[in-house]
Amino acid sequence: MASSPAIVIKSKFISGSGGKTSFNDYLNYMDRAETHDKVNEFEKYQDYMSNEEKSTGLFTLHHDGLSDKEKLYFKENFQEAQESGSVLWQDVISFNNDWLKENGVLDDKNIDNKQIQEATRCAVQDMLAKEGMIDSAIWTAAIHYNTDNIHVHVAIVQSKDFKERGKRKQASIDSMKSKVANKITDRSKHNEKLNVFIRERVIDSKRNDPLTSLKNQVMNRELLRQFKKIHKQLPNDKRMWRYNMNAIQEVRPEIDKLTSLYIEKNFKEEFKDFQKQLDKEVDVHKRMYGNSANSERYRETKMTDLYTRMGNTVLKEVSEYDRKQNELARKNKKPSKLILQRDLNNAVFTVNKLVRTDLEHSKNQRAFEQLQREQEYERS
């Protein structure tokens, strides 16, 4: 049976134009312990929250806690927003407590409120930006731990540029969840490691290693053959020579084949590590969201990024190769056999030097290991 998602966000909104519900009742529910004779939805919430130990109190974008004066300020703003016709958005960010323990936020009964507050701030601000409300929104939040799952209540209103509809884009809500998860787990370092492999190791290496170089003519003839095959199959219109253009759809598998060959030749072990890291990230994603389809999409996105960037790098080199070929054809000029032989000899010399260096390093390493073993034997 699949484990429950690490984070769940539930959202709803109410309109203040009818005046039937006070926005401040919701703030009171989030923050204060009050008991009332009347019974309605929000006042039941207030009774439910009568034990002040169940809440951390209100916090905002810039304050971890509010004084009575600051609470009054926000309540006056919420009341004014209600009278002006603003919508009240109510979000609940609920956590799987085991997941919080795994990430060091929850230790026995000790809660790292600061970390949850920072994650909430990051998520709310991201959502407001996506909804075009960053300059008009007023919001407060509170962490509650009165149920089986620690959760955060968020209340949002507008002071100007009022939205007529309270419904927000699902993508904005999904992004909130992603921001909360990434802030708490700090996956940025792991994602950066994947990006470094793609952009700095593979792509930069390829840019500095032309497939038509003499070194590759000697050492990597299979890569060179694949390169020339791609060149022959590309359409005449060079404006179409971009990896994702429909015009080269039939050539794309050949470009991908070259990418795979290049990685196998130059980054075989690193690529294995890259794939292992991807597996870990997919597992983390499944743990956070409980959605294997979206999790696998993360893997596809990273692999697509790798092959797209590499593909465009190859096509850029093909374009330069094509330009030089056309230039030679126009001039009817071919390099002399003497120059070709000289360059080929230089390439062979360079390759042999690299091989000798590797062999010498290997020999020295073996000698060092033998010395280590002998010293260890003498000490025993």
Secondary structure, DSSP 8 states (H G I E B T S, - for coil): -----SEEEEEEEEESTT-SS-HHHHHHHHH-----SS--HHHHHHHHT-SGGGEEEEE-SS-SS--HHHHHHHHHHHHHHHHTT-EEEEEEEEE-HHHHHHTTSEETTEE-HHHHHHHHHHHHHHHHHHTT-TTTEEEEEEEE-SSSS-EEEEEEEESSS--S-----HHHHHHHHHHHHHHHHTTHHHHHHHHHIIIIIIIHHHHTS-TTSHHHHHH-HHHHHHHHHHHHHS-S-GGG-STT-GGGTTTHHHHHHHHHHHHHHH-HHHHHHHHHHHHHHHHHHHHHH--HHHHHHHHHHHHHHHHHHHHHHHHHHHHHHHHHHHHHHHHT----HHHHHHHHHHHHHHHHHHHHHHHHHHHHHHHHHHHHHHHHHHH-
